[in-house]
Amino acid sequence: MNVFSCKDASRMVSESIDRPLTLRERLTLRMHLLMCSFCTRFSRQLRFLRRAAEHFSRAHQDSSSAPDETLSVEARQRIRRALSDG
């Protein structure tokens, strides 16, 4: 069983969100994550973002908890100024 490079590991972590990994992929990825703190951190961050997106999606499906999505006049003016100055 060969060990993934960080590039391969990050791709596999990303793919694991969209599809189930094969046993071989899971084992190889797990071996890499045991040795690489950077990829482990990336994996944790990606899982956090996925949970946050799912939570946000569920909150917006419930109309009673959906935030008011309109901007105040002042906020719109600040955005216009920032865009025109940029």
N, C-alpha and C positions, 0 to 999 in steps of 0.2 A: 504494500500500500504506500503510494508516494504522498508526500506532504505538499499541500498547496502553497503557492507563493501568496503574499499578501493580496496581490491583485486578484488571484483566483479565489481566495477566501472571501474578499469583500463582494465579489460578484456572486458567489454562492450564498452568502448571507442575504443579499438582495433577492436572489431567486427564491430563497426559502419562504419569502413572503407570498409569492405568487403560486408556488407549487410545492408539493411535498418532495423532499429530497430522498434519493435512494439511500439504502442502508450504507453503501460504500461512501456516498457523498457526505452523509451525516457523520460517519466515523472519521473520515479524513478531515472534515471541517473541525470537528471536535478536537482532534489531535492538534491542529494548527492553533485553535483558540486557547488550548492549554499552554502553548508556548509563546503566544504573541499577545501582549497586553494591548497593543494598538488595535488589532482586529477585534479583540474582545470588547474594547470600548466602543468601536464602531457598531458591533452587533447589539450592544446594550442601547446605544443611541437610536438605532433603527427600530428596535422593539418599542422603545419609549415613544418615538414619533408615530408609530403605527397605533399604539394604544391611545395616544392623544387624538389622532385623527378619527379613530372609531368613536371615542367619547364625544368629540365635537360633532360628528355626524349624528349620533344618537340624540344629542341635546337639541340639534336643529330640527330633527324630525318631530320632536315634541313642541308644538307651537306655544305652549304655556311657558317653556323655559328658553325660547329663542330670544336672543337679545334684539333690541331695536336696531335695525340696520340702516337707519337714516343718519346722515351727518348734519350737524348744526351748521347754520349759515357761517358762523365764525370759522369752523373747521374747513369748510369748503373754500373760504377766502384764503386761509393759510396755505392750503394745498395749491391753489391757483398761483399765489405769490411765489411759493417755493418752486413750482414748475416753470414759471416765467423767469425767475432769477437764475435758474440752473442752466 
